[in-house]
Amino acid sequence: GDDMRVVNSIGVSLMMQGKFEEAMPWLEKALEGNCPSAQKNIDAIKAEWEYEARVRKEIEEYLNKYN
């Protein structure tokens, strides 16, 4: 409840399962509750989303090139 390290850990657990959408509210709550390590986890999820978007775009461009 009040221990933001636990809240952060729940977010990390979800993140490790690839459940980024579910993890974000937990991590944001931990960050708001003054758990600084939550920020690096939020940053990691955002980096993963950016990577996935970039790869998706590259694949689409490749497929469009040969269609």
C-alpha positions as protocol buffer text, in pm:
chain_id: "A"
residue {
  index: 1
  type: GLY
  ca { x: 0 y: 0 z: 0 }
}
residue {
  index: 2
  type: ASP
  ca { x: 228 y: 277 z: 121 }
}
residue {
  index: 3
  type: ASP
  ca { x: 565 y: 128 z: 24 }
}
residue {
  index: 4
  type: MET
  ca { x: 635 y: 261 z: -322 }
}
residue {
  index: 5
  type: ARG
  ca { x: 915 y: 8 z: -369 }
}
residue {
  index: 6
  type: VAL
  ca { x: 649 y: -262 z: -369 }
}
residue {
  index: 7
  type: VAL
  ca { x: 439 y: -65 z: -618 }
}
residue {
  index: 8
  type: ASN
  ca { x: 748 y: -25 z: -836 }
}
residue {
  index: 9
  type: SER
  ca { x: 820 y: -398 z: -809 }
}
residue {
  index: 10
  type: ILE
  ca { x: 470 y: -481 z: -931 }
}
residue {
  index: 11
  type: GLY
  ca { x: 531 y: -255 z: -1229 }
}
residue {
  index: 12
  type: VAL
  ca { x: 866 y: -421 z: -1296 }
}
residue {
  index: 13
  type: SER
  ca { x: 708 y: -765 z: -1276 }
}
residue {
  index: 14
  type: LEU
  ca { x: 448 y: -666 z: -1536 }
}
residue {
  index: 15
  type: MET
  ca { x: 716 y: -502 z: -1748 }
}
residue {
  index: 16
  type: MET
  ca { x: 923 y: -822 z: -1748 }
}
residue {
  index: 17
  type: GLN
  ca { x: 617 y: -1009 z: -1875 }
}
residue {
  index: 18
  type: GLY
  ca { x: 589 y: -765 z: -2164 }
}
residue {
  index: 19
  type: LYS
  ca { x: 272 y: -612 z: -2017 }
}
residue {
  index: 20
  type: PHE
  ca { x: 389 y: -255 z: -2063 }
}
residue {
  index: 21
  type: GLU
  ca { x: 43 y: -96 z: -2070 }
}
residue {
  index: 22
  type: GLU
  ca { x: -41 y: -260 z: -1739 }
}
residue {
  index: 23
  type: ALA
  ca { x: 296 y: -173 z: -1586 }
}
residue {
  index: 24
  type: MET
  ca { x: 287 y: 200 z: -1656 }
}
residue {
  index: 25
  type: PRO
  ca { x: 20 y: 299 z: -1399 }
}
residue {
  index: 26
  type: TRP
  ca { x: 209 y: 111 z: -1128 }
}
residue {
  index: 27
  type: LEU
  ca { x: 537 y: 273 z: -1219 }
}
residue {
  index: 28
  type: GLU
  ca { x: 382 y: 618 z: -1244 }
}
residue {
  index: 29
  type: LYS
  ca { x: 224 y: 572 z: -901 }
}
residue {
  index: 30
  type: ALA
  ca { x: 561 y: 465 z: -760 }
}
residue {
  index: 31
  type: LEU
  ca { x: 728 y: 768 z: -915 }
}
residue {
  index: 32
  type: GLU
  ca { x: 464 y: 1001 z: -772 }
}
residue {
  index: 33
  type: GLY
  ca { x: 520 y: 832 z: -436 }
}
residue {
  index: 34
  type: ASN
  ca { x: 888 y: 932 z: -445 }
}
residue {
  index: 35
  type: CYS
  ca { x: 1041 y: 606 z: -570 }
}
residue {
  index: 36
  type: PRO
  ca { x: 1317 y: 738 z: -797 }
}
residue {
  index: 37
  type: SER
  ca { x: 1397 y: 398 z: -949 }
}
residue {
  index: 38
  type: ALA
  ca { x: 1053 y: 398 z: -1109 }
}
residue {
  index: 39
  type: GLN
  ca { x: 1173 y: 662 z: -1356 }
}
residue {
  index: 40
  type: LYS
  ca { x: 1434 y: 431 z: -1510 }
}
residue {
  index: 41
  type: ASN
  ca { x: 1166 y: 166 z: -1552 }
}
residue {
  index: 42
  type: ILE
  ca { x: 931 y: 413 z: -1719 }
}
residue {
  index: 43
  type: ASP
  ca { x: 1217 y: 521 z: -1945 }
}
residue {
  index: 44
  type: ALA
  ca { x: 1285 y: 156 z: -2034 }
}
residue {
  index: 45
  type: ILE
  ca { x: 924 y: 102 z: -2138 }
}
residue {
  index: 46
  type: LYS
  ca { x: 922 y: 419 z: -2345 }
}
residue {
  index: 47
  type: ALA
  ca { x: 1246 y: 310 z: -2513 }
}
residue {
  index: 48
  type: GLU
  ca { x: 1092 y: -28 z: -2592 }
}
residue {
  index: 49
  type: TRP
  ca { x: 784 y: 139 z: -2742 }
}
residue {
  index: 50
  type: GLU
  ca { x: 1005 y: 364 z: -2954 }
}
residue {
  index: 51
  type: TYR
  ca { x: 1209 y: 65 z: -3070 }
}
residue {
  index: 52
  type: GLU
  ca { x: 896 y: -132 z: -3161 }
}
residue {
  index: 53
  type: ALA
  ca { x: 754 y: 164 z: -3353 }
}
residue {
  index: 54
  type: ARG
  ca { x: 1081 y: 210 z: -3543 }
}
residue {
  index: 55
  type: VAL
  ca { x: 1103 y: -159 z: -3635 }
}
residue {
  index: 56
  type: ARG
  ca { x: 737 y: -165 z: -3738 }
}
residue {
  index: 57
  type: LYS
  ca { x: 797 y: 134 z: -3965 }
}
residue {
  index: 58
  type: GLU
  ca { x: 1107 y: -24 z: -4118 }
}
residue {
  index: 59
  type: ILE
  ca { x: 918 y: -346 z: -4189 }
}
residue {
  index: 60
  type: GLU
  ca { x: 629 y: -157 z: -4346 }
}
residue {
  index: 61
  type: GLU
  ca { x: 870 y: 42 z: -4564 }
}
residue {
  index: 62
  type: TYR
  ca { x: 1048 y: -276 z: -4669 }
}
residue {
  index: 63
  type: LEU
  ca { x: 721 y: -451 z: -4756 }
}
residue {
  index: 64
  type: ASN
  ca { x: 592 y: -148 z: -4946 }
}
residue {
  index: 65
  type: LYS
  ca { x: 914 y: -134 z: -5143 }
}
residue {
  index: 66
  type: TYR
  ca { x: 861 y: -486 z: -5276 }
}
residue {
  index: 67
  type: ASN
  ca { x: 482 y: -484 z: -5325 }
}
